[in-house]
Amino acid sequence: MPSLNHEKALWNRGLLRVAGVDEVGMAALAGPVVAAACLVTPEVKLIRRVRDSKILTRVQREELVPEIRARVAAVGIGAASVAEIDRLNIYHASHVAMQRALRQIGEYDWVLVDGKRILDPMFAPGRHTEIVKGDMKSFAIAAASIVAKVTRDRLMARLASKYPGYGWEHNCGYPTVDHRRALRALGVTPVHRRDFGTVRLLRLGEQLHLLAGLSPT
């Protein structure tokens, strides 16, 4: 269960405004990558039901978001678009989303980030700590993971109404069997990531057909 141990260690050093940051959508074939930041101070009270967003149900996550917003000092949300993912690659685009989320929470003293070592220069050394499986260890990161997941799921549901047939209302753009089947039947949309998995293979197939003088099917 996530705790406040990492946060308390920073508070004891006088770093009282600690932000937990996490992102969702890294492995999806479609849609943006979304990040959230949750700012916690020594006054925060732990929410026992907060867990890594992936092990909670959709209903549980939706129920927790208002409680998280009421308990933490600030919440920020940021995203990087499909165009930015294609241009920067998903690694750098995820950090763009994180930085946009952090800019929304105001002043902070330290950042706890879910994941392995960050080499991206936009994360200044000396102001953040990477925690592997941080959404299972840090309350602030776990809270951010829930906010980010709910935000992106809602966005993908809206996109599903604009691009029906891909099942984004339940697969959220990830490479499920029904999503890959729909890609082959319906083709690539403007919100598909051009260099990811099945999307890339379909685009390569279209290019081969064109080179052979045939129309893509």
C-alpha positions in Angstrom: 0.0 0.0 0.0 1.4 3.4 -0.8 2.5 5.4 2.2 3.9 8.9 3.1 7.3 7.6 4.0 9.1 9.1 1.0 7.2 12.4 1.5 8.0 12.5 5.2 11.7 12.0 4.5 11.6 15.1 2.4 9.5 17.1 4.9 12.1 16.2 7.6 14.7 17.9 5.4 12.6 21.1 5.2 11.2 20.3 1.8 7.6 20.9 2.7 6.0 21.1 -0.8 6.4 17.7 -2.4 4.8 16.9 -5.8 4.1 13.3 -6.9 4.0 12.9 -10.7 2.9 10.0 -12.9 1.8 9.5 -16.5 -0.6 7.2 -18.4 -0.8 6.2 -22.0 2.8 5.3 -22.7 2.0 2.0 -24.5 -1.2 3.1 -26.2 -1.6 3.1 -30.0 -3.8 6.2 -30.0 -4.4 9.3 -28.1 -2.2 11.6 -26.0 0.0 10.8 -23.1 -1.4 12.4 -19.9 0.3 13.2 -16.7 -0.9 14.4 -13.3 0.9 16.1 -10.4 -0.4 16.0 -6.8 1.2 18.5 -4.3 1.3 17.3 -0.7 2.4 19.1 2.4 2.8 17.8 6.0 -0.9 18.6 6.7 -2.2 16.0 4.2 -4.1 13.0 5.5 -3.5 9.6 3.8 -6.4 8.1 1.8 -6.2 4.4 2.6 -8.0 3.4 -0.6 -5.5 5.1 -2.9 -3.5 2.5 -4.8 -1.6 2.1 -8.0 -4.4 3.1 -10.5 -3.9 -0.1 -12.5 -5.1 -2.3 -9.7 -8.3 -0.3 -9.1 -11.5 -0.6 -11.0 -12.8 2.3 -13.2 -15.5 3.0 -10.6 -13.0 3.0 -7.7 -10.8 5.5 -9.6 -13.7 7.8 -10.4 -14.8 7.8 -6.8 -11.3 8.6 -5.5 -10.6 11.6 -7.7 -12.9 14.1 -5.8 -11.4 12.9 -2.5 -7.9 13.3 -3.8 -8.6 16.8 -5.0 -10.0 17.6 -1.5 -7.1 16.2 0.4 -4.0 17.3 -1.5 -2.7 20.9 -1.7 -3.0 21.1 -5.5 -3.6 19.0 -8.6 -2.1 19.7 -12.0 -2.8 17.9 -15.3 -0.7 18.0 -18.5 -0.7 16.2 -21.8 1.4 15.7 -24.9 -0.4 15.4 -28.2 0.0 12.6 -30.7 1.9 15.1 -33.0 4.3 15.7 -30.1 4.7 12.0 -29.5 5.5 11.4 -33.1 7.9 14.3 -33.2 9.7 13.9 -29.9 9.2 10.1 -29.2 7.1 8.8 -26.3 9.9 9.1 -23.7 10.4 12.9 -24.2 6.7 13.5 -24.8 5.8 11.9 -21.4 8.2 14.3 -19.7 6.6 17.3 -21.6 3.3 16.2 -20.2 4.8 15.9 -16.7 6.3 19.4 -16.8 3.0 20.8 -18.0 1.2 19.2 -15.0 3.9 20.5 -12.6 3.4 24.1 -13.9 -0.2 24.0 -12.8 0.4 23.3 -9.1 2.4 26.4 -8.3 5.6 26.4 -6.2 7.1 23.1 -5.1 10.3 22.1 -3.4 10.8 18.5 -4.7 9.3 16.1 -7.1 8.7 12.4 -6.7 8.5 10.7 -10.1 7.3 7.2 -11.0 9.9 5.2 -12.9 13.5 4.7 -13.5 16.3 7.2 -13.9 15.4 10.3 -15.9 18.0 11.6 -18.2 15.9 14.3 -19.8 17.4 17.7 -19.2 14.0 19.2 -18.6 14.1 17.5 -15.2 16.7 19.5 -13.3 19.1 17.4 -11.2 18.7 18.0 -7.5 15.0 18.7 -7.4 13.5 15.3 -8.1 13.7 11.6 -7.1 12.8 8.7 -9.3 11.1 5.8 -7.6 10.7 2.5 -9.4 7.1 1.3 -9.0 6.5 4.6 -7.2 2.7 4.3 -7.7 2.9 1.3 -5.3 5.1 3.1 -2.7 4.4 6.9 -2.6 0.9 8.3 -1.8 1.5 11.4 -3.9 2.5 9.4 -6.9 -0.3 6.9 -6.5 -2.8 9.8 -6.2 -1.3 11.4 -9.4 -1.6 8.0 -11.2 -5.3 7.9 -10.4 -6.0 11.4 -11.5 -4.0 10.9 -14.7 -5.8 7.6 -15.5 -9.3 9.0 -15.0 -8.5 12.1 -17.0 -7.2 10.1 -20.0 -9.9 7.5 -19.9 -12.5 10.3 -20.1 -10.7 11.9 -23.0 -10.5 8.6 -24.9 -14.2 8.0 -24.3 -14.9 11.4 -25.9 -12.6 10.5 -28.9 -14.5 7.2 -29.2 -17.6 9.1 -30.1 -15.7 11.0 -32.8 -14.0 7.8 -34.1 -16.4 4.9 -33.4 -15.5 1.3 -33.9 -12.1 1.2 -32.3 -13.4 0.5 -28.8 -11.6 3.4 -27.1 -14.4 3.7 -24.6 -13.2 0.5 -23.0 -9.6 -0.1 -24.3 -8.5 3.5 -24.0 -6.4 3.2 -27.2 -4.3 0.3 -26.0 -3.4 -2.5 -28.5 -6.1 -4.9 -27.5 -7.4 -7.5 -30.0 -10.5 -5.5 -30.9 -8.5 -2.3 -31.4 -6.0 -4.0 -33.7 -8.9 -5.7 -35.6 -10.6 -2.3 -36.0 -7.4 -0.7 -37.3 -7.1 -3.3 -40.1 -10.8 -2.9 -41.0 -11.2 0.9 -40.6 -7.7 2.2 -41.1 -5.6 4.7 -39.2 -7.2 7.9 -37.7 -5.5 11.3 -37.1 -5.2 10.4 -33.4 -3.2 7.2 -33.9 0.5 7.3 -33.2 2.2 6.9 -36.5 5.2 4.8 -35.3 3.6 2.5 -32.8 3.0 -1.3 -33.3 0.1 -2.2 -35.6 -0.2 1.4 -36.8 3.3 1.4 -38.1 2.9 -2.0 -39.8 -0.3 -0.8 -41.5 1.4 2.4 -42.7 4.3 0.3 -44.1 1.9 -1.9 -45.9 0.1 1.0 -47.5 3.5 2.4 -48.6 4.4 -1.0 -50.2 1.1 -1.0 -52.0 1.7 2.5 -53.3 5.2 1.6 -54.4 3.9 -1.4 -56.3 1.4 0.9 -58.1 -1.6 -0.4 -56.3 -4.2 1.5 -54.2 -4.2 0.7 -50.5 -7.0 -1.5 -49.3 
